[in-house]
Amino acid sequence: MYILSPQQTANADKVTIKNKGITSVDLMETAAISCFQWLHNKLQGENRNIHIFCGIGNNGGDGLVIARHLHKHNYHINCYIVNFSDKRTEEFVFNYNRLIEIGLNPIELNNENDFPVIEANELVVDAIFGNGLTRNPEGFTKKLIQYLNKKKVFVLTIDIPSGLFTDRTVTDPSTVLKSSHILTFQTPKMAFLLPENKDFINTWEVIDIGLDQNYIESLKPKNHYTTLNDIIPIYKTRNKYDHKGIYGHSLMIGGSYGKMGAITLASKAALKIGSGLVSAYIPKCGYAILQVSVPEVMVEVDIDDELTYFNFKTNPTVIGIGPGMGTAEKTAQGFENFIKENKLPLVIDADGINLLSKNQILLNYLPKNTVLTPHPKELERLIGAWKNDYEKLEKVLDFSKKHDVILVIKGAYTVVVKDDERYFNSTGNPALATGGSGDVLTGLITGLIAQGYEPVNAAILGVYLHGKTADIALPVTGYETFTATTIFDYLATAILEVSGKKEA
C-alpha cells in the first residue's frame, strides 16, 4: 500500500474526478458516506449525543455530509461550524446548504464563549482541519482543540487529527487534537507511523474512497505501508524437487562470554526461516551451548572468550554478523580485517553496527545492499543525532544512498530503507520489546537472503513475519510473557498465512 503526500492525494482527487466524470462534491459524498456507515455500524442507532465539529474547508465538508446522514438516521447530533476563516470552499458551502434544507442548522463557533458543553459519555467527530495543513491552529481554534483534549470523550477523526501536519514535525503539541480513532482516506499518512506523534494517534484504519489506482501507480510513490497484499508476491514457493543445496548456506558470526544467547537465537532463526544450511562461527566458550541448543547448526570456533581471528572455513552464501559479539579491542581488529576482505552479502546487527560506527571508513568496504539492522541507539551512533523523526528518516535516506546499504530501523512501524524508498511495516506490537527479538530478526533476514531473496525483499519479508508472530501470539501470551524464543513458536503460522496455505 502506498503512502501519499498531501499534494499527491490532491492530484489523485482531481484525476479521479476527471476520469470518472464526477464532481468534487460527488467524491466528498462517497468519502463521507463511508465514514457515516462505519459510525452507523458501530452505534447501531444508539441514543447518545454526537458533536460534529466542522472546519470551513473540505474536511469540514466531509463532516457536514456525515451530519446529514446521521440526522436522516435519527441520531441526536449537534453540528458546529468552526469559523477560523471567512473563506469557505465551494464543496463546504454546497453541503452546508444541503444541511439547512433538511432542517438542521449548524451552530456557528466564533469565540470561546460559543464552545458547547460536552459530557463524558458523548461522542466527538473531528472534521476541523484535513490533510495538507501548513501552519499551527491559532486563536479560538487552538483553544477549542485544547478544550476538546480536556474532555474524556471518544474522538472520531476524519482523515487526520486536526492540527497534525502530514509530512513535517509538530512544533506546538497543544494545537493538535488527540484522536481515539481515525478514518483516513485511501492511504495512510506518514504522520501516523512516527513515534513523535504517538500522543495524538491511538488507532486508525484506511477507507478506500475509490481514487484512480492507475494514476496512483503512475506516481511511483517512494513511501510504502507493507501489508499482507504486498508480502504475498514477495514470498517464494517451493518446488517438490528442491533440495537443501538450493536454499543456501547462512553463516552467523557472533557471541562472546556471557552473550551466547544472541548468536544462538540468530542461528536458530536462519534455520527456521528455511536456509538450507546454517553454520555459526563463535568463541570456543560457546561451542557446547550452541550445539546443544540448535543441533542442526554446524559450528566453527575462534579462541575461548571472544572473536579474534574470524578465520572460518565455511563457504557460505550470506553472512549475518554482530549478535552478542562484543566490541573488545581484538574483536574490533578482527572485524575490521574481515570487513575489508569479505565480498559476500552481509547482514550486520548489534555490535557489528557499533564497530562500524567507531570506524566508519569500513562503510566503504561493505558489499552493495548490505543490510544493517540497528535499534535506535545503534542508529544514532551510526548516523548522528536527529531533531525529530522526519529528520531521522531523511538522514537514513541520505546514509542509504551514500553507502549503498539497506537499513532496517526497528520500532512500532519498523521501516526498511533502500535509497529513496521507505517500507513501513504493518505487523507487530509491544510484545517484541524484549531482549533477543532483534537477534531473531537478523537471523530471519540472513536466512531469506541465503534462499535467493533480494536483500531488500528479505528485509521487508523478514520484518513482516517477525512482527506477525507477535500479532498471532498476543491473545495467548499477552505482551509480558512473550520472549524472543516465542517467535519460533508462531513463525510457521505466520509463514503459512503468507504462503496462502492458511486463512488470514
N, C-alpha and C positions, 0 to 999 in steps of 0.2 A: 504494500500500500504506500502511495506517495504521501509526502508531507509538502504542501504548497505554501508559498509565501502569500501575503495579502494581495500583492499585485497579480500573481499567477491565478489566484482564486477569482479576482475581479475580472480578469481577461477570460477565464473559463466561463464565468457567468454570461459575459457578452456573446461569446461564441455559441454557447448553448441556446441563448435567446434567438440568435440569428438562424442557426441551423435547424432548430425545431419550429421556427415560425411562431414563437410565443412572445409575450411581453414580459418585462421585468416584474410586473405585478403578478403575472401567472407563476413565474418562478418563485416569487415570495410566498404565494399561496401554497404551492407544493411543499416548500420547506417548512412553513409554519404549521400546516395541517399534520405533517409527520410528527412535529413536536406536540401538538394537541393530542394526537392519537396515543402517543407514548404516555402522556399525563392521564388521559382518559382511561387507558388500560390499567394504570396504577390505582387510580382513585375509585373507579367503578361507581361513579355517582355519589361518592362520599360527601356528606354535608359539612364542609369546612370552608372558612374564608380563604380566598386566593387573592393575593395582592400582586398585580402585574405592573411593573414599573417600566415604562417605555420612553426611550430617548426620542429625539426628533429626526433620526436618520433611519436607514433601512433596518437596523437591528430593532429599533422601536416599531417599525412597520411589522416585523415578524411578531412582536408582542401584541400588536393590535389585532392581527389575524387570529392569534391564539385566543385572545379575549373574546372575539366574536364567536368562535366555535364553542368555547366553554359556556358562554352565555346561552347559546342556542340549545345546549345540552343541560340547561337549568342548574349550572354550578353557580354558587354565590361568589361573585367576583367584584373586585374593586380595581379599576384601571386608572393608572396615573400617567400623566404626561410630564416628563422631566424637562422643563424648558431651559436647557443650558445654552440655547442659541435661538435666534429668530429665523434661522434658515432651515426649513423643513424640506425633506426630499419629496419628489413627486409621488413616490410609492407610499411614503408615510401619509401624505395628505389624502391619497385615494382611500387608503384603508381606515383612516380617521373618519372620513365622511361615511364610509360603509357602516362604521360602528354607530354613528349618530343616527343613521337611517333605521336601525333596528331598535332604537330607543335606549341605547347605552351611552351615556355621556361621560367621557373620561374626566377625571379630576385634574386640573392644572396645578403643577407644583412650581412655584416661582421663588420661594424662600423657605427658611427653616420653619416658619410658622405654619406652613402647609403640610408638614410631614404627618402622615396618618399614625394612629395608634395601631400597633401590631401585637397580637397576643402570641404566647409561646406555642400554641398548637396550630398556628396558621401557616400558610404556605406563601412564599415569595417567589415570583418569576422575575428573573433579571434579564431585561431586554433594553438596557440603557445605552451601553456602548458596544460596538461589534468589532469584527476583525479589521485591523488596519488603524487602530488608534495610534496617534503620533505624539500626544502630549498628555501630561497628568491632568485628571479632572480637577477643576478649581471651584472656588466659591461654594454656593449652597449644594452643588452636585457632589463635591468632595464630602461635605458634611452629611449629605444623605447616605453616601456609601458608609461612612463611619457610623451613622445611626443604625443602618441595617446590620452592620457587622456586630453590633452590641446585642442584637435580638437573637434569642435562642430558637431560631426557626429554620426549617428546611428551605434552602435557596436553590431553585432550579434555574440554571443559567442557559441562555440560548446562545449558542455558538462559542462564546468566550467570555470569561468573567469581566464585568465592566471595570475598566481601569487597567487591565492587564495588557501589556504590549505583546504582540505576536512574535516578534523577532528581535527584540532587544530587552535589556535588563530593566527591571522596575527600579526607579530612582526614589519613589516615595511610597512605601508599602501601605501607608494609611489611606491611599487613594484607590485601592483595589478591593473589590467586593469578594468576600470569601464564599466560594461556591460549595454546595453539598453534592451536586451532580450537574454535569454539563452534557447537553445535547449539541454536539458540534457538527457542522455541515461538511459532508463529502470526504474530508481528510482530517487527520489530527493536526493540531497546531504545535509547532516546535516548543512553545512555551509550556505545554502540558508535560513535557518529558524531562524538564530540567529541575534538579534538586532545589535551586534557589526559589522556585515558585511553589514549593510544597505547601505553604501556609494558605494558598489561595485555591488549591485544587484538591478535591477529595477523590471523586470518581468521575469518569467520563465515558461517553460512547459516541461513535460516529453514525450520523444519519445520512444515508445516501439520498441526495436530492436530484439525482439524475443529470449531473453536469456531463458535458460531452467528453466521454472517455478517450476517444481518438485524439481530441485536442490536448487533453492532459498528457497522454503518452507522447505527443509531439514536442511537449515542453522539455522532455528528458530531465525531469526533476532530479536533483542531486541528493535530496533527503528522503529517506525511506523509513517506514514503520513496518517491521517484519512480522507478518502473521503466518498462520498455517498455509494459507494460499500461496504465499511467497516461498515457503520452505519446500513444499511438495515437489516443485520442478527441480529443485537442487538435489534432492535425495536420489542416490544411485541404487537401482535394484540389482539383485544378484542373479547370475545365471547358474543353472543346476550343474554345469560342468566346470564352474570356477574352483580354484584350489587356493591354499594359503599363500602361495607364491605370488598370486595376482594382487593380493591385498597389502603388500608392502611390509616393511620391517621398520618399526619405530624403535629408536634408541633414546631412552630417557636418562639424562645426566643430572645428578644432584645428590643431596644428602650430606650430612655431617653428623658428628657425635651429638646425640640427643634430638636430632631433627630428621630421623629416617622415615618418619610417618609421611612427610610431604612427598618424597620421591616414590614411596610405596603407593600412595594414592594416585599419583600421576601415572605410574606404570600400569596400575590396575585399570585406570580409565582408558588408556590407549588400547589395552587388551579388550576391554568390554565394549568399546565402540566399534571393534571389528578389524583392527590391524592384524594382518596375517601372522606376523611375528612381533614380539616385543622383547627388547633387551634393556637392561639397566646397567649404567656404569656408576658405581658408588664407592665410598670409602670401605675399606675392609671390615670395619666395625659393624657395618650394616648387612653383611652378607647373609647371616642366618635369619635376620629379621625379614628381609625381602623374599628369600627363598621359601620360608615357611608361610609367609602371608599370601604370596601370589606364586604358587609353584609353576604356573605356566610361563612365567617370565624368566628369561635367561639372564645371568648376572656376570659382569666383569668387575674387578675391584682395583682401586688405587691403593694408597697407603692407608694406615689404620684409621685415623680420625677425621681426615679432611681430604678433599680432592686437591691433587697437586700436579699430576703429570698429564692427565687427560689422554692417556695412550691406549685407548680401547682398540680392539682388533676387529670388532664387528663391522660389517659393511651395510649400514642402514640406508633406508630410503629417505628418512627425515629424522631430525634430532630435536627433542624437547629438552631444554636445559634451564636450570635455575632453582627448582623447588628444594628448599632445605639446604642449599649448597653452602651458605655462609659466605663471608667476604674476607676471610683471613688472607694475609699477605701472599702466602704460597698459592692459595686458590686463585687470587686475583691475577697472579703472574701466569699460572697455567691457563686460566680463562682467556687472557689476552693472546697467548700463543695459539690457543685453539681457534679463536675467532679469526685471527689473521690467516690461518691455514685452511679453515673449513670452506667448502664450496657447496655443501648440501643444504637443502631447505631447513630453516630453523623456526622453532617456536621458543621464545625467551620469556621467562617469568621470574618474579621474585628477586632473589639475589643476583640472577643474571642481569636483570634490569638495573639493580643498584650498582653493579660493577660497570655497566655501560655508562651510567650517569657520572661515575667518578672518572672515567677515562673515555670521553666522548669521541676521541679520534677513532675508536673502534667502530663507531657507526658507519664509517666509510668502508669497512670490510664486510658488512653484512650482505648476504645474498639478497637479490631483489625479492620483494614480497615476504621478507622475514616478518613473522607475526610476533608482536610484543603485547603482553597481557598485564599491564600494571594496575594495581589498586591506586586510590587517589594519592597517597603519599609517595609511592614509587613514581607516579606520573609527574608529580611536582618536582621531584629530584631530576627527572629526565628533561622536562621542557621549561622548568621555572614556574614561579607563582603566577596566578591569574587573578584578576579583579572580580570576575563574575563568570557564570557558566557559558555565556556567549563568547567571551574572550577565550575561555579554555578551549572551546570547540574550534575556534579559529586558529589557536596556537597548535592544536593537534593536527588540523588540516595542513598547516604550513610544515610541521615536522614530518608528516607522512609523505608529502610531496618532495621535500628536500632530500630525505634519506631513502625514498622508495620503499617504505615499510608499511605494514598494516598494524594499526593499533586497536586493541580491544580495551575500551575504557569501561571498567566494571562499575556498576551502580544499579539503581532501581530500574532504569531502562538502559541496560548495557549497550553501548554503541560501538559498532565496528567501523573504523575509518580507513579508507583507502583513497589516496589522492584527494579529490574534492567530493567524494561520495561518502555519505554517512548513513548507516543502517542501525536504527534504534530497535531494540528487541522488545517484543510484546509479552514475553513469558517471564516468570519468576516472581518471588515475593521475599519478605524479610527472613524467611527460614534459611535462605542461603547465606545469611550473615553469620557464618560460623567458620572456625578455623579449618583449613584444608579444602574448603569449597573451591578456591581458586586453583589449587593444585590439581584437582579433578578436571577443571576446565582446561588446563594446559594439556593434560593427557588426552582429553577428548579431541581437541583441535589437532594435536600431533597425530593421533591415530587416524583421523579423517584424511589428513594430507598424505599419510602413508598409503591410503587406499586409492589415491589418484584425484582427490578433490582439489580444485584450485584453492590456494591458501585463503583467499577472501571468502569463498564459499564454505570452506572448512570452518572458518571463524564464525560466520553467520549461522551455520547449521549447529555447530558445537554450542554456541551461546544459547540458541533456541532450545535445544534438547536439555541442556544444563538447567535452564530456568523451568522448563516444562516438568521436570521431575519433581521440583518443589511444589508446583501447582497441583500435580496429581496427588502428592503425598499429604498436602496440608490438612485435608479432612481427617486423616488418620493420625498424623504426628503432631499437628499444631506447629507453631513456629519454634518453640523452645526445644523440643526433643529431636528435631531434625538435625542430623550431623552430616558431615561430608560423605561418610560411608552409606548414608541413607540414599544418596543419589544413585548408587548402583542398584538398590532395591527397586527403583522405579524407572530406570533407564530403558528397560525393554519395553515397558508400556508406552513411553514417550516415542520410541523408535517405531513401534507398531502403528501408532497414530499417524506419524509422518509417512509411513510406507503405504498407508491406506488399508492395512490389514486389521485395523481396529477402528471402531467408530469414535469420532472426537467427543 
